[in-house]
Amino acid sequence: MKIDVRGEICPYPAKKTLEALERLPAGETLEVLTDHPPSLEMIRIIAGQRGFSMKVEEAGAGEWRITLSKMERVL
């Protein structure tokens, strides 16, 4: 699943990411495209609280692609 929150400022990128994570089918990843630097930390907090790993890549000048994946539990 992909969401594009470029042009939006806090709290909207984090809120839309949370809503997407709640709808994310099992085994899928969520890709978030943002250009708002503070949202990187807010999304990191949301991801950690819900058991998702987070990978951040630059997607252009002042833009980032965040990939969120459910972390597998090791027994």
C-alpha positions, 0 to 999 in steps of 0.5 A: 500500500502507498500513501502520498502525504507531500505538502501536508504538515503535522499532524496529518502525515502521522495521522494518515500513516496510522490510518493506513497501518490499521487497514494494512493487510497482513504481510504487506508493507506501507510506503509513505512519501513525505516532504515534512521532516518532523513527520519522520520522527512522529511516524517512527514513534507510531511504527515502533508502538505498533511493532513495525520496522521503518526504513527511510530513503531520500526520494528527491530534494527534501522528500523521503520514502518511508517503508513500514513492515510488520516485525516478526516475533521471534519465539 
